[in-house]
Amino acid sequence: MVKASLLRRTGFNPHNSSIKEKMKTTNEHFKIFHKHCEKWIKILGVEHWNIKIAGIWDDEDCDFQARTVFRNREMGATIWLGDEWNFCNKITDKDLDDTAKHEILHLLVAQLELVGMERWTSEEEVKEQAESLVNKLGKIIK
């Protein structure tokens, strides 16, 4: 069994969920989302993760655009696209790109998050992870 501190779930839904319009995601949306995830994996330098972009999360309780479940110690992550988006009547390429970027950014900061949550973490471990994040951001930001 995976310890709770090692398994984190994130869900991205930046829009007002009180809007009643909903849009079902399709396999075509997933293909575009997958392409954007691959792009952001390279740009953000998280290729060292074992990432599975699994498909569409089909659950009646789904209230997010995408979800990432990660297991830091194994450097594993699974990413799903939500089956319904609550904010729109059309899902654009930019929406899918922004959502993919958001999910991959979670992987960029995941190691720092885990180290910060562990009660036995040393100051040096936190500094190492922060330095790693700063180095990656330094390569991205021009």
Beta strands, then each sheet from edge to edge (+ up, - down):
strand 1: 7-12
strand 2: 23-24
strand 3: 50-57
strand 4: 66-71
strand 5: 76-82
strand 6: 84-85
sheet 1: 1+ 4- 5+ 3+
sheet 2: 2+ 6-
end
